[in-house]
Structures are given as structure tokens and as C-alpha cells.
Amino acid sequence: MPVTLPPCRIWIVAIALVYPSLGGCALRGEKPSPTTSPTPPTPPTPTSSATSPAAAIHSVAVTPGGRADTSPPAVVAAVDAVDGVATERASVDGAASEPYAPQLHLGELRLTSVATTDDSPAATTTGALPLEEVPAIGAQDVVEVRDVVASIHATFPLLAAASQEAVIAAGKQTAAWGGFDTKLKGASENGPLGFYETYRHSAGVENPLYGGGSVFGGYRVGRGSFQPWYQERQTNDGGELKAGLRVPLLRDRQIDARRAELWRATYDRQRAQPEIRAQLIQFVRDGSIAYWYWVAAGRQVQIGERALRLAQQRNQQLQRKVEAGDVAPPELQDSLRAIAKREAKLIDLRRKREQASVKLSLFLRDDSGVPWAPSIERLPAFPEPAAMPEQADDVAQALAARPEIAALDAAARAVNVDLAESRNDLLPALDAQVIGSQDLGEPTSKKRDKSEFELEAGLYVDMPVQRRKARGKAQAARGKLAQISAKRRFTADKIATEVQATHIALDAAFQRIGRARESQRLAEYMASVERRKFELGDSNLLSVALREQYAVEAADAEVEALFEYFAALADFHAAMGRDWP
């Protein structure tokens, strides 16, 4: 049987049929209940930073409107504030441990409308003016933060430059080993003119010992008529073979200059690795900052486009009313002013988005290392945030993983070498030497005094009286050790503070997201009510513009809150010493 509707209901139905897109422009994603925090997802198996990022896997969620929402997951990373979206954060050095990668689902932000029914003042639907969706392309075409991190690991120029520190340290260590190289010696000393004609030739080898001292040997031959006081330079016809050993008994027994240089170079090489990892963590954090700012800037552009489109559609409606004589012409001019203002704002938002894309290209590069600025078609949605309660052992894990501690420990070991060397220099040099020699061939002397085997043994003593050089080196080494110890204590305190501070920031950002979404929902409801009143002639254009401005500001605040959450999460990963969050 036919149903008779009251006149007011007929107007509402007619407006909805003629202008279905004027229902609202509420920006929302999958919102948690205002009183219930979302349950944190179970973390998957950590991904090694040495492996390439895994292929994106789709996760499907159903929106309140019943539509399947397919979005690729992203590895949560750190973002710093750029261009006023959030405050600038201080950089934190850290080192990678086994990375912790929470599996977060991308919640797509969209606009909603509000429709009035008899049972409730307003009910949320998903029909009018949806936020511009990410194009339905393959997950491999959407840029994820994992792609940025992988690009940093593979092609970032500053990381390649930092990695050369390990090469430099390895080269210095090899050079230090040169102190133990075997040395070949040779000489030819001739006096062809004069009363005494002499010809002397020699060749020998010397090999320093790692435990101190050296072994040596050689061959020499002396021919001619030698001065009576240089008869030892003459050899038998076959020349002379000589070999010997020199060992330290006090100074240079436990450590000497050669070993000290080698040990310092070894510890410097050990220190290079954590320093490189610290820079890598900072690069990953900075790259993630650029990535999430690009995502936030892209989402804000979509909010501005939707606001502009809504104003343009309302302007068309006003134009019809002006032509019908229902509205005064100045109302239309004011609407044009609002459109111009929103167009100017959109131009600025697009500028920020393009600048964010260019900044991201410093970290996002192709396989050959050429910077690549992603287009808006590759823009993903923000992942759905999750609460991260503080763990009791977070500080202990951070202290074990952060590279600053390892770098300071390596520096302390290098200074301990200086201290040991200075203590060695305080000792007197007492060396023992044994040399054996044997002449070969026919004797050149009637006494045959060079034909017998000769053995020499000796002790050599050397010691500075004041020993100021050794005392000064010891004093300097003790000062450096005290300095490193103080730095280490402060660094440990700083790491603990950073872990606690990032937990506070994460919790505050997560709560802010919930409040921002609630504020956005209420602002959209009030804007929708004001638009309906305007359609019925109970409101004016100024009131509608103010309500819509509040709704846009609330939507922007939600995007900024999401940005702040992932920035805080990035700080947490950096504080925990992870280079692959």
C-alpha cells in the first residue's frame, strides 16, 4: 500500500536524491571506542637488516559501510617533524639489535556523511564525499616505509661513506702489522783508492718477534788490505755467516711500541663498527621521518581537496537559489570568496606534499642509487596505531643494543694500551743478545784467527733518569680513562631516559589520536547539521563555513596526531638501538 510521508520528510528525501554528496565530509578511519584502547597486534618474527624487505602482504578489513578495505602492511618507523606538522626532535644515536616489527594494518582514512532518522538525531553512513582513495594498484606499487629503510641500507651515500670508516680502520691495522715485517738488509762499501784498498759486501735479514726482541742473520765478505785497527772487517775467502737473537728482559717484554700500535689499531677497528651502526640508525630514523611526513602531507592535500569540492558543490546550489530569487546575490559572492580561500590553502598543501616527496628522494633511491621522488599514486594510508605498554626490561635491552656503549668500551681499551705503554716506558731497558758467527773458505791470516766459530753474549742497559715522557703519558692516559668513564655513565643514563621518554610520548600520542578522532566525529556531525539547516533556510553561509572549517581543522589534527604517534614510535626504535624497525 502507498506510504504517505510528512512534508518535512519529503524535503529531506528530495535533498538527498538531488544532492547526495552534500551529506558531509567527515574524515575518519577505523576508530577505536572512546573508552577502549585497541589491542596491540602480535609481533611477527623479526626481520634481519641484512635481508631485502619482504614482499608486501595484503590485509583485508571491513569498514563500517561493509566495503573490504585492502591495504599493505608497513614497518613502523621514526619520523621527525618537518614544515610545522610537529616539533623538531633531537637525533639519537643507536645500534641495531634484533629488530622488532609490530605488524600494523593500514587503516584507510575516508570521509563520511551524517543522515537524520526518526530514531536518532544523527547516524553515520559511508556515502557522501569519500576521501580520495589510494588507487587500486598492486601492493608492490605502494611505497612503504620498509622500502625506504631497504633503500637506505642498500644505496644511501652517507651510509656508504660511513662504512668506509671500517675500511680505513682495517687499513691502519694492516699498517700496524707492518712493524713485524721481515726486513732485508744489504750494503756494499768500497775503498778503491788510497793506501788501503778495501772491498766489503754484506746481506742480511731481521725478523721482529711478536713477544718482543728480534732474530737476525746474514752473510758478509771483506777483501783487500785493511787497516791494522780494522782487521775484524776482513773475512776468510768464503766470507762469514752470522746469526743472533736479542730479547728484552724488562722494558718491552710485555708491551712495546710495535704491539701498542697494533693493539690500538685493533680497538679502533672494533670501535668503527658501532659508530657505523649508530649512523645507520640515525639515517633510518631520518628516512622514516621523511616518509611519514610525505604520507601526512598527502593526506592533508586530500582533506583540502575534499573541502574545496564541497564548497564548489554548495556554490552551484547557491547559484541556483540566486537565480530563483531565494537568496540574495551577496551570499553567492561570499561563497566565491570561501572557494578562493580554500584554493589558496590547497596550493600551499600541494607545495608541502611535493617538497616532502623531493625530501624523501634523498633516502628513497633506485638500484643504481639515483634519488626517486614517489608520486601521489603511490601514497599509502596511515597504519592503525596500537598501544605499546612499557616493558620492564626495555632499558636493559637498550643498554645492550645501543652502539654508544660499545664504542666507548672500545675507546677505553685503546686508552688502556696507552697506559700500559707508559708503565712499560718507566722500566729500564735491559736486553740480552747472543750472536754466533763462522768464517768460510781459506784463511786470509797466517794466524788463522778467523777460522774458529765465534760466540758473543751481552747485556745492554738503557734508562732515562727523569722519565718525564713516561710519567706524562701515564697521567694523560689516566685522565682519558676518567673522561670515558664519566661519558659512559652519562650515556647509560641518557639511554634509560630516552627509553622512558619515548614510552611517555607513545602513550600520549596514542591517546591524542583517540581524542582527535572523537573531536573530528563531533565536528563533522555539527557541520552536517548546519548544512541541513542551511538547506532548510534556518542557517546562513557564514555559520556553515565556520562549522566546515572546524571539521577540516579536526581532520588535520587527526592526521597530525597520527604523524606524532609514528614519530614517537620512531624515537622508541632509535632509543632501543634498532636499525630496521
C-alpha positions as CSV (number, residue, x, y, z in Angstrom):
1,M,0.0,0.0,0.0
2,P,1.3,3.5,-0.6
3,V,3.1,5.3,2.2
4,T,2.4,9.0,3.0
5,L,5.3,11.0,4.3
6,P,5.1,14.2,6.2
7,P,6.2,17.3,4.3
8,C,9.5,17.7,6.2
9,R,10.4,14.1,5.4
10,I,9.7,14.7,1.7
11,W,12.0,17.7,1.7
12,I,14.8,15.7,3.3
13,V,14.4,12.8,0.9
14,A,14.3,15.1,-2.1
15,I,17.5,16.9,-1.0
16,A,19.2,13.6,-0.5
17,L,18.2,12.5,-4.0
18,V,19.2,15.7,-5.8
19,Y,22.4,16.4,-3.8
20,P,23.6,13.1,-2.4
21,S,27.1,14.4,-2.0
22,L,26.1,17.2,0.3
23,G,25.7,15.0,3.3
24,G,29.1,15.6,4.9
25,C,32.8,15.3,4.7
26,A,33.8,13.6,7.9
27,L,37.3,12.4,7.9
28,R,37.7,9.2,9.8
29,G,39.5,5.8,9.7
30,E,38.8,2.7,11.7
31,K,38.3,4.4,15.1
32,P,38.7,2.7,18.5
33,S,35.9,3.1,21.0
34,P,36.4,6.3,23.0
35,T,36.7,4.2,26.2
36,T,38.6,1.2,24.9
37,S,42.2,1.1,23.6
38,P,42.9,-1.1,20.6
39,T,44.6,-4.4,21.3
40,P,48.2,-4.4,20.2
41,P,48.8,-7.0,17.5
42,T,51.2,-9.9,17.9
43,P,54.6,-9.0,16.6
44,P,55.9,-11.3,13.8
45,T,59.3,-12.8,13.6
46,P,61.9,-10.0,13.4
47,T,63.4,-9.3,10.0
48,S,67.2,-9.2,9.7
49,S,68.6,-5.9,8.4
50,A,70.8,-7.9,6.1
51,T,68.0,-9.2,4.1
52,S,65.9,-7.4,1.5
53,P,62.4,-6.3,2.5
54,A,59.8,-8.9,2.2
55,A,57.1,-8.5,-0.4
56,A,54.1,-6.7,0.8
57,I,51.2,-8.8,2.1
58,H,47.7,-7.5,1.9
59,S,45.4,-7.4,4.9
60,V,41.7,-7.1,4.4
61,A,39.5,-5.2,6.9
62,V,35.8,-4.5,6.6
63,T,34.7,-0.9,7.0
64,P,31.5,0.1,8.8
65,G,30.0,0.6,5.4
66,G,30.5,-3.0,4.6
67,R,33.3,-2.5,2.0
68,A,36.5,-4.6,2.1
69,D,39.5,-2.4,2.9
70,T,42.7,-3.8,1.3
71,S,45.9,-2.1,2.3
72,P,49.5,-3.3,2.5
73,P,51.2,-3.5,6.0
74,A,54.0,-1.2,6.8
75,V,57.0,-1.4,9.1
76,V,56.5,1.4,11.7
77,A,59.5,3.8,11.6
78,A,60.6,7.1,13.1
79,V,59.5,10.4,11.7
80,D,60.7,13.8,12.6
81,A,58.6,17.0,12.4
82,V,59.0,19.0,9.2
83,D,57.3,22.2,8.0
84,G,55.2,22.7,11.1
85,V,53.4,19.3,11.3
86,A,55.2,18.5,14.5
87,T,58.0,19.8,16.6
88,E,61.6,19.1,15.7
89,R,63.2,16.1,17.5
90,A,66.7,15.7,18.6
91,S,68.6,12.9,16.9
92,V,69.6,9.9,18.9
93,D,72.4,7.6,18.1
94,G,71.8,3.9,18.5
95,A,72.7,0.5,17.2
96,A,70.7,-2.3,15.7
97,S,69.7,-5.3,17.7
98,E,67.2,-7.9,16.5
99,P,64.6,-5.6,15.1
100,Y,61.1,-5.6,16.5
101,A,58.5,-5.0,13.8
102,P,54.9,-4.7,15.0
103,Q,52.5,-5.9,12.3
104,L,50.1,-3.0,11.8
105,H,47.3,-2.9,9.3
106,L,46.8,0.2,7.2
107,G,43.6,1.9,8.1
108,E,42.3,3.9,5.2
109,L,41.0,7.3,6.1
110,R,37.8,8.3,4.5
111,L,35.0,10.9,4.7
112,T,31.5,10.1,6.0
113,S,28.2,11.8,5.9
114,V,25.5,12.1,8.6
115,A,21.9,11.3,7.9
116,T,18.9,12.1,10.2
117,T,16.4,9.4,11.1
118,D,13.4,9.3,13.5
119,D,15.2,7.1,16.0
120,S,18.4,9.1,16.5
121,P,19.5,12.7,15.9
122,A,22.2,11.5,13.5
123,A,23.7,8.3,12.2
124,T,27.0,7.9,10.4
125,T,27.0,6.4,6.9
126,T,29.6,6.0,4.3
127,G,28.1,7.6,1.2
128,A,28.9,11.2,0.6
129,L,32.1,12.8,-0.4
130,P,34.6,9.9,0.5
131,L,38.2,11.0,0.9
132,E,40.1,10.5,-2.3
133,E,41.1,6.8,-2.1
134,V,44.5,5.4,-2.9
135,P,44.3,4.0,-6.4
136,A,43.5,0.3,-6.6
137,I,47.0,-0.8,-7.7
138,G,49.2,-3.7,-6.6
139,A,50.8,-3.6,-3.2
140,Q,54.2,-3.6,-4.7
141,D,53.4,-0.1,-6.3
142,V,52.6,1.5,-2.9
143,V,55.7,2.9,-1.2
144,E,56.1,1.5,2.3
145,V,58.4,2.6,5.0
146,R,60.1,-0.8,4.6
147,D,61.1,0.2,1.0
148,V,62.7,3.4,2.4
149,V,64.7,1.5,5.0
150,A,65.8,-1.1,2.5
151,S,66.9,1.7,0.2
152,I,68.9,3.3,3.0
153,H,70.7,0.0,3.8
154,A,71.5,-0.6,0.1
155,T,72.2,2.7,-1.6
156,F,72.3,5.7,0.8
157,P,75.5,7.6,0.0
158,L,76.2,8.8,3.6
159,L,76.0,5.2,4.8
160,A,78.5,4.2,2.1
161,A,80.7,7.0,3.3
162,A,80.4,5.9,6.9
163,S,81.1,2.3,6.0
164,Q,84.5,3.4,4.7
165,E,85.5,4.1,8.3
166,A,85.7,0.3,8.7
167,V,87.9,0.1,5.6
168,I,90.1,2.9,7.0
169,A,90.4,1.2,10.4
170,A,91.3,-2.1,8.7
171,G,94.0,-0.4,6.7
172,K,95.5,1.2,9.8
173,Q,95.5,-2.2,11.4
174,T,97.3,-3.7,8.5
175,A,99.8,-0.9,8.6
176,A,100.4,-1.6,12.3
177,W,101.2,-5.2,11.4
178,G,103.9,-3.8,9.3
179,G,106.0,-3.2,12.4
180,F,106.6,-7.0,12.4
181,D,107.6,-7.3,8.7
182,T,110.8,-9.2,7.9
183,K,113.5,-6.7,6.9
184,L,116.1,-7.5,4.3
185,K,119.4,-5.5,4.5
186,G,122.4,-5.2,2.2
187,A,125.4,-3.0,1.8
188,S,128.5,-2.6,-0.4
189,E,131.3,-0.4,1.0
190,N,134.4,0.0,-1.2
191,G,137.7,2.0,-0.9
192,P,139.4,1.5,-4.3
193,L,141.8,4.4,-3.9
194,G,144.3,5.1,-1.2
195,F,147.0,3.2,0.7
196,Y,144.4,0.7,2.0
197,E,142.2,-0.7,-0.7
198,T,139.1,-2.4,0.8
199,Y,136.0,-4.1,-0.6
200,R,133.2,-5.1,1.7
201,H,129.8,-6.5,0.9
202,S,127.0,-7.8,3.2
203,A,123.5,-9.0,3.1
204,G,121.2,-10.0,6.0
205,V,117.7,-10.4,7.3
206,E,116.0,-9.4,10.5
207,N,112.6,-10.6,11.8
208,P,111.0,-8.8,14.8
209,L,109.3,-11.2,17.3
210,Y,105.7,-10.6,18.4
211,G,106.7,-11.4,22.0
212,G,109.5,-8.7,21.9
213,G,113.0,-8.7,20.5
214,S,114.1,-9.9,17.2
215,V,116.2,-12.6,15.4
216,F,118.7,-11.7,12.7
217,G,121.3,-13.3,10.4
218,G,123.4,-12.6,7.4
219,Y,126.4,-13.0,5.3
220,R,129.4,-10.7,4.7
221,V,132.7,-10.8,2.8
222,G,135.7,-8.5,3.2
223,R,138.5,-8.3,0.7
224,G,141.6,-6.1,0.3
225,S,144.2,-4.6,2.5
226,F,142.7,-3.4,5.8
227,Q,144.0,-1.0,8.4
228,P,145.5,-2.8,11.3
229,W,142.8,-1.4,13.6
230,Y,140.1,-2.7,11.3
231,Q,141.2,-6.2,10.9
232,E,137.8,-7.5,12.1
233,R,136.4,-6.3,8.8
234,Q,138.4,-8.8,6.9
235,T,136.9,-12.3,6.4
236,N,138.2,-15.6,5.0
237,D,138.0,-16.3,1.4
238,G,134.5,-17.8,1.7
239,G,133.1,-14.9,3.7
240,E,131.3,-15.1,7.1
241,L,127.9,-16.4,8.2
242,K,126.3,-14.7,11.3
243,A,123.1,-15.3,13.3
244,G,121.8,-13.8,16.5
245,L,118.9,-13.2,18.9
246,R,118.0,-10.2,21.0
247,V,115.3,-10.3,23.7
248,P,114.1,-7.7,26.2
249,L,114.2,-8.7,29.9
250,L,112.4,-5.7,31.5
251,R,111.2,-2.9,29.2
252,D,109.4,-4.0,26.0
253,R,108.8,-7.5,27.3
254,Q,105.0,-7.4,27.9
255,I,104.4,-4.5,25.5
256,D,106.4,-2.4,23.1
257,A,105.8,0.3,20.6
258,R,105.0,-2.2,17.8
259,R,102.5,-4.2,19.8
260,A,101.0,-1.0,21.3
261,E,100.3,0.4,17.8
262,L,98.8,-2.8,16.6
263,W,96.5,-3.1,19.6
264,R,95.3,0.5,19.3
265,A,94.6,-0.1,15.7
266,T,92.6,-3.2,16.6
267,Y,90.5,-1.4,19.1
268,D,90.0,1.4,16.7
269,R,88.7,-1.1,14.2
270,Q,86.3,-2.6,16.8
271,R,85.1,0.9,17.6
272,A,84.4,1.7,13.9
273,Q,81.6,-0.9,13.7
274,P,79.3,0.5,16.4
275,E,79.9,4.0,15.1
276,I,78.8,3.0,11.7
277,R,75.7,1.3,13.2
278,A,74.9,4.5,15.1
279,Q,74.9,6.5,11.9
280,L,72.8,3.9,10.2
281,I,70.2,4.1,12.9
282,Q,70.1,7.9,12.5
283,F,69.8,7.6,8.7
284,V,66.9,5.1,9.1
285,R,65.2,7.4,11.5
286,D,65.6,10.4,9.2
287,G,64.4,8.5,6.2
288,S,61.4,7.3,8.1
289,I,60.7,10.9,9.2
290,A,60.7,12.0,5.5
291,Y,58.5,9.1,4.6
292,W,55.8,9.7,7.2
293,Y,55.8,13.4,6.6
294,W,55.2,12.6,2.9
295,V,52.2,10.4,3.9
296,A,50.8,13.1,6.3
297,A,51.3,15.8,3.6
298,G,49.5,13.7,1.1
299,R,46.6,13.0,3.4
300,Q,46.3,16.7,4.2
301,V,46.1,17.5,0.5
302,Q,43.2,15.1,0.2
303,I,41.4,16.8,3.0
304,G,41.9,20.1,1.3
305,E,40.6,18.8,-2.0
306,R,37.5,17.4,-0.4
307,A,36.8,20.7,1.4
308,L,37.2,22.6,-1.8
309,R,35.0,20.2,-3.7
310,L,32.3,20.6,-1.0
311,A,32.5,24.4,-1.3
312,Q,32.2,24.2,-5.1
313,Q,29.1,22.0,-4.9
314,R,27.5,24.3,-2.4
315,N,28.3,27.2,-4.7
316,Q,26.4,25.6,-7.5
317,Q,23.4,25.1,-5.2
318,L,23.6,28.8,-4.2
319,Q,23.8,29.9,-7.8
320,R,20.5,28.1,-8.5
321,K,18.9,29.8,-5.5
322,V,20.1,33.2,-6.5
323,E,18.7,32.6,-10.0
324,A,15.4,31.5,-8.4
325,G,15.4,34.6,-6.2
326,D,15.5,32.7,-2.9
327,V,18.9,34.0,-1.8
328,A,20.5,37.5,-2.2
329,P,23.4,37.8,-4.6
330,P,26.0,38.8,-1.9
331,E,25.6,35.3,-0.5
332,L,27.0,33.9,-3.7
333,Q,29.9,36.3,-3.6
334,D,30.8,35.2,-0.1
335,S,30.7,31.6,-1.3
336,L,33.2,32.5,-4.1
337,R,35.4,34.1,-1.5
338,A,35.4,30.9,0.5
339,I,36.3,28.9,-2.6
340,A,39.2,31.2,-3.3
341,K,40.5,30.8,0.2
342,R,40.3,27.1,0.1
343,E,42.0,27.0,-3.3
344,A,44.9,29.1,-1.9
345,K,45.1,26.7,1.0
346,L,45.2,23.7,-1.3
347,I,48.0,25.3,-3.3
348,D,50.1,25.5,-0.2
349,L,49.2,22.0,0.9
350,R,50.3,20.7,-2.5
351,R,53.5,22.6,-2.3
352,K,54.3,20.9,1.0
353,R,53.4,17.5,-0.5
354,E,55.7,18.0,-3.4
355,Q,58.5,19.2,-1.2
356,A,58.0,16.2,1.1
357,S,58.3,13.9,-2.0
358,V,61.6,15.6,-3.0
359,K,63.0,15.3,0.5
360,L,62.0,11.7,0.6
361,S,64.0,11.1,-2.6
362,L,67.2,11.6,-0.6
363,F,66.5,8.3,1.2
364,L,64.4,6.5,-1.4
365,R,66.6,5.6,-4.4
366,D,66.6,3.1,-7.2
367,D,69.1,0.2,-7.5
368,S,71.7,2.5,-9.1
369,G,71.4,5.0,-6.2
370,V,69.6,7.7,-8.2
371,P,67.1,9.6,-6.0
372,W,63.5,8.8,-6.7
373,A,60.6,11.0,-5.7
374,P,57.4,9.0,-5.4
375,S,54.2,10.2,-7.0
376,I,50.9,10.7,-5.2
377,E,49.6,7.5,-6.7
378,R,52.0,5.6,-4.5
379,L,50.8,7.2,-1.3
380,P,49.6,4.7,1.3
381,A,47.3,5.3,4.3
382,F,48.5,5.5,7.8
383,P,48.6,2.2,9.6
384,E,46.2,1.7,12.5
385,P,48.1,2.7,15.7
386,A,48.4,0.3,18.6
387,A,49.1,0.8,22.3
388,M,52.6,-0.2,23.3
389,P,52.9,-0.7,27.1
390,E,56.3,-0.2,28.7
391,Q,58.2,-3.4,29.3
392,A,60.3,-3.9,32.4
393,D,63.4,-5.0,30.5
394,D,63.3,-2.3,27.8
395,V,66.1,-0.3,29.4
396,A,68.3,-3.3,29.8
397,Q,67.7,-4.3,26.2
398,A,68.5,-0.8,25.0
399,L,71.8,-0.7,27.1
400,A,72.8,-4.0,25.5
401,A,71.9,-2.9,21.9
402,R,73.0,0.7,21.7
403,P,76.3,1.2,19.9
404,E,77.4,4.2,22.0
405,I,78.3,1.9,24.9
406,A,80.3,-0.5,22.7
407,A,82.1,2.4,21.1
408,L,83.1,3.9,24.5
409,D,84.3,0.5,25.7
410,A,86.5,0.1,22.6
411,A,87.9,3.6,23.2
412,A,88.6,2.7,26.8
413,R,90.5,-0.4,25.7
414,A,92.6,1.7,23.4
415,V,93.5,4.2,26.2
416,N,94.4,1.3,28.4
417,V,97.0,0.4,25.8
418,D,98.5,3.9,26.2
419,L,98.5,3.5,30.0
420,A,100.3,0.1,29.7
421,E,102.8,1.5,27.3
422,S,103.6,4.4,29.6
423,R,104.1,2.0,32.5
424,N,106.4,0.0,30.2
425,D,108.4,3.1,29.5
426,L,109.0,3.7,33.2
427,L,111.1,0.5,33.3
428,P,114.8,0.4,32.4
429,A,115.7,-1.2,29.1
430,L,117.6,-4.5,29.8
431,D,118.2,-6.5,26.7
432,A,120.1,-9.8,26.3
433,Q,121.8,-10.6,22.9
434,V,123.5,-13.7,21.6
435,I,125.4,-13.7,18.3
436,G,127.2,-16.7,16.6
437,S,129.5,-16.4,13.5
438,Q,131.6,-18.7,11.4
439,D,134.1,-17.8,8.6
440,L,134.2,-20.0,5.5
441,G,136.9,-20.9,3.0
442,E,140.7,-20.5,3.1
443,P,142.0,-18.3,5.9
444,T,143.4,-14.9,4.9
445,S,145.5,-14.6,8.0
446,K,148.6,-16.7,8.9
447,K,147.3,-16.9,12.5
448,R,144.0,-18.5,11.3
449,D,142.3,-16.3,13.9
450,K,139.1,-16.1,11.8
451,S,138.6,-19.8,11.2
452,E,137.1,-20.8,14.5
453,F,133.4,-20.5,15.5
454,E,132.8,-17.3,17.5
455,L,130.0,-16.7,20.0
456,E,129.2,-13.4,21.6
457,A,126.7,-12.8,24.5
458,G,125.9,-9.4,26.0
459,L,123.6,-7.3,28.2
460,Y,122.5,-3.8,27.3
461,V,121.0,-1.3,29.8
462,D,119.3,2.0,29.0
463,M,117.1,4.2,31.2
464,P,116.3,7.9,31.2
465,V,116.9,9.4,34.6
466,Q,113.8,11.7,34.9
467,R,111.5,9.5,32.9
468,R,109.2,12.5,32.3
469,K,107.9,11.3,29.0
470,A,106.6,8.1,30.6
471,R,105.1,9.9,33.6
472,G,103.4,12.4,31.3
473,K,101.9,9.7,29.1
474,A,100.6,7.8,32.2
475,Q,99.0,11.0,33.5
476,A,97.3,11.7,30.2
477,A,96.0,8.1,29.9
478,R,94.5,8.2,33.4
479,G,92.7,11.4,32.5
480,K,91.3,10.0,29.3
481,L,90.1,6.9,31.2
482,A,88.3,9.0,33.8
483,Q,86.8,11.1,31.0
484,I,85.5,8.0,29.2
485,S,84.1,6.6,32.4
486,A,82.1,9.7,33.0
487,K,80.8,9.7,29.5
488,R,79.8,6.1,29.8
489,R,77.8,6.8,32.9
490,F,76.1,9.7,31.3
491,T,75.4,7.7,28.1
492,A,73.8,4.9,30.1
493,D,71.6,7.4,32.0
494,K,70.7,9.1,28.7
495,I,69.7,5.8,27.1
496,A,67.5,5.0,30.1
497,T,65.9,8.5,29.9
498,E,65.3,8.2,26.2
499,V,63.6,4.9,26.5
500,Q,61.3,6.2,29.3
501,A,60.6,9.5,27.4
502,T,59.7,7.7,24.2
503,H,57.2,5.5,26.1
504,I,55.6,8.6,27.5
505,A,55.4,10.2,24.1
506,L,54.0,7.0,22.5
507,D,51.3,6.8,25.2
508,A,50.4,10.5,24.9
509,A,50.3,10.3,21.1
510,F,48.1,7.2,21.2
511,Q,45.6,8.9,23.5
512,R,45.7,12.1,21.4
513,I,44.7,10.0,18.3
514,G,41.6,8.8,20.1
515,R,40.6,12.3,21.3
516,A,41.3,13.8,17.9
517,R,39.1,11.2,16.2
518,E,36.3,11.9,18.7
519,S,36.7,15.7,18.1
520,Q,36.6,15.1,14.4
521,R,33.5,13.0,14.6
522,L,31.7,15.6,16.6
523,A,32.9,18.5,14.4
524,E,31.6,16.6,11.3
525,Y,28.3,16.0,13.0
526,M,27.8,19.7,13.8
527,A,28.9,20.6,10.2
528,S,26.4,18.2,8.8
529,V,23.6,19.6,11.0
530,E,24.5,23.1,10.0
531,R,24.4,22.2,6.3
532,R,21.0,20.6,6.7
533,K,19.7,23.7,8.5
534,F,21.1,25.9,5.7
535,E,19.3,23.7,3.1
536,L,16.0,24.3,5.1
537,G,16.7,28.0,5.3
538,D,17.4,28.0,9.1
539,S,21.1,28.9,8.8
540,N,23.4,31.1,6.8
541,L,26.5,30.6,4.8
542,L,28.8,32.0,7.5
543,S,27.7,29.5,10.0
544,V,28.1,26.7,7.5
545,A,31.6,27.8,6.6
546,L,32.7,28.1,10.3
547,R,31.3,24.6,11.0
548,E,33.1,23.1,8.0
549,Q,36.3,24.9,8.9
550,Y,36.2,23.3,12.4
551,A,35.7,19.9,10.7
552,V,38.7,20.5,8.4
553,E,40.8,21.5,11.4
554,A,39.7,18.5,13.3
555,A,40.6,16.2,10.3
556,D,44.0,17.9,10.1
557,A,44.5,17.4,13.8
558,E,43.8,13.7,13.4
559,V,46.5,13.4,10.6
560,E,49.0,15.4,12.8
561,A,48.2,13.1,15.8
562,L,48.9,10.0,13.6
563,F,52.1,11.6,12.4
564,E,53.1,12.3,16.0
565,Y,52.4,8.7,17.0
566,F,54.7,7.3,14.4
567,A,57.3,9.9,15.2
568,A,57.2,8.8,18.8
569,L,57.4,5.2,17.7
570,A,60.5,6.0,15.6
571,D,62.1,7.6,18.6
572,F,61.4,4.4,20.5
573,H,63.1,2.3,17.9
574,A,66.1,4.6,17.8
575,A,66.3,4.5,21.6
576,M,66.2,0.7,21.6
577,G,69.1,0.7,19.1
578,R,67.2,-0.8,16.1
579,D,68.3,0.0,12.5
580,W,65.4,-2.0,11.0
581,P,62.2,-1.1,12.9
